[in-house]
């Protein structure tokens, strides 16, 4: 494993390191004809993270703020996750398959600074997930890098909700160190290489796909092919 990756203290640092290895290599393939951009290179993803972070900063999102996400798996989902990391904000994805009362209660508990969604949610006001990569970048890249430098490994990175199999879902707070160490442990047990092609089906809002798929991909590189259904 790359020594730089092992020393990364945040998801944002990890994506910058991985993207620097082969910027023009394909990183993401969207297995959905509705996607506006079916393929992303690592360089495009890196630039997209800066743009998404600038969008959040312009909306006043700051370190420690919670950002809720009601979107399905997509490149924009990953960009929002990594943009939160760059600002030290806490990304809180919610499974859109939950009943509306569960979604409403989760949002209420989170008290988020912003809510993003890629589908109509009449009971929860939200911004379109596509907005994070569709605005003009007014915050400088240097300013964003300075804010990212203040993010520490033990700072909160995400809140993942339990499945709600037996009761109302509970939010579980995880730090950057939690996610990075889980991803590295997965790669130690089952290595991946930059030439691997991974097909994703499971929702990133749950822990397995969040750590063993998304996190491992960020750390190891390769291509993520994201499907929107079986």
Buried (B, 14 or more C-beta within 10 A) or exposed (E): EBEBBEEBBBBBBBBBBBBEEBBEBBBBBBBBEEBEEEEBBBBBBBBBBBBBBBBBBEBEBEEEBBBBBBBBBBBBBBBBBBBBBBBBBBBBBBBBEBEEEBBBBBBEBBEBBBBBBBEEBEEBEBEEBEBBBEEEBEBEEEEBBEBBEEBEBEBBBBBBBBEBEEEEBEBEEBBBBBBBBBBBEBBEEEEBEBEBEBEBBBBBBBBEBBBBBBBBBBBBBBBBBBBBEE
